[in-house]
């Protein structure tokens, strides 16, 4: 599983990355987590509001920071 956290490095983006790592760990998922901070790359995904979560090239959400429990639903 390839998980990408898109954001420019703001506090919300860092919080989402931490929550995603915690959710993947709790689920025991073998995943690669990438942080994409380059604005041009973020725009290439069609994301206009950060932070955003992409799982296996599918945008799951943008513009919010879900709790770890909610993120588990996106990663199952």
C-alpha positions as CSV (number, residue, x, y, z in Angstrom):
1,X,0.0,0.0,0.0
2,X,1.3,3.4,-0.9
3,X,0.0,6.3,1.2
4,X,0.8,9.9,0.4
5,X,0.2,12.8,2.7
6,X,0.0,16.0,0.6
7,X,0.7,19.3,2.3
8,X,3.2,22.2,2.4
9,X,4.6,21.3,5.9
10,X,2.1,23.3,8.0
11,X,1.0,22.1,11.4
12,X,-2.1,20.4,10.1
13,X,-0.1,18.6,7.4
14,X,2.4,17.3,10.0
15,X,-0.5,16.2,12.3
16,X,-2.1,14.3,9.5
17,X,1.2,12.5,8.7
18,X,1.6,11.5,12.4
19,X,-2.0,10.3,12.5
20,X,-1.6,8.3,9.3
21,X,1.5,6.6,10.7
22,X,-0.2,5.8,14.0
23,X,-3.3,4.4,12.1
24,X,-1.1,2.2,9.8
25,X,0.9,0.9,12.8
26,X,-2.3,0.1,14.8
27,X,-3.7,-1.8,11.8
28,X,-0.4,-3.6,11.2
29,X,-0.5,-2.5,7.6
30,X,2.6,-2.9,5.4
31,X,2.6,0.5,3.9
32,X,5.0,3.1,2.4
33,X,4.1,6.6,3.7
34,X,5.3,9.5,1.6
35,X,5.1,13.2,2.4
36,X,4.6,15.3,-0.7
37,X,5.4,19.0,0.1
38,X,6.1,20.3,-3.4
39,X,3.3,22.6,-4.4
40,X,3.6,21.7,-8.1
41,X,3.3,18.0,-7.3
42,X,0.3,18.6,-5.0
43,X,-1.5,20.5,-7.8
44,X,-0.8,17.7,-10.3
45,X,-3.1,15.5,-8.1
46,X,-5.8,18.1,-8.5
47,X,-5.7,18.9,-4.8
48,X,-6.6,22.5,-4.0
49,X,-7.0,22.2,-0.2
50,X,-4.3,20.7,2.1
51,X,-3.7,18.5,3.9
52,X,-4.9,15.7,1.7
53,X,-4.6,11.9,1.8
54,X,-4.0,9.6,-1.2
55,X,-4.1,5.9,-0.8
56,X,-2.9,3.8,-3.8
57,X,-3.4,6.8,-6.2
58,X,-6.9,7.5,-5.0
59,X,-7.7,10.8,-3.2
60,X,-9.5,9.9,0.1
61,X,-10.0,13.4,1.4
62,X,-8.6,16.9,1.4
63,X,-8.7,19.9,3.7
64,X,-9.1,18.1,7.0
65,X,-7.2,16.2,9.7
66,X,-9.2,13.1,10.8
67,X,-8.5,11.4,14.0
68,X,-6.5,8.1,14.0
69,X,-9.7,6.0,14.5
70,X,-11.3,7.7,11.4
71,X,-8.2,7.2,9.4
72,X,-8.3,3.5,10.0
73,X,-11.5,3.3,7.9
74,X,-9.6,4.9,4.9
75,X,-6.7,2.4,5.2
76,X,-8.6,-0.8,5.5
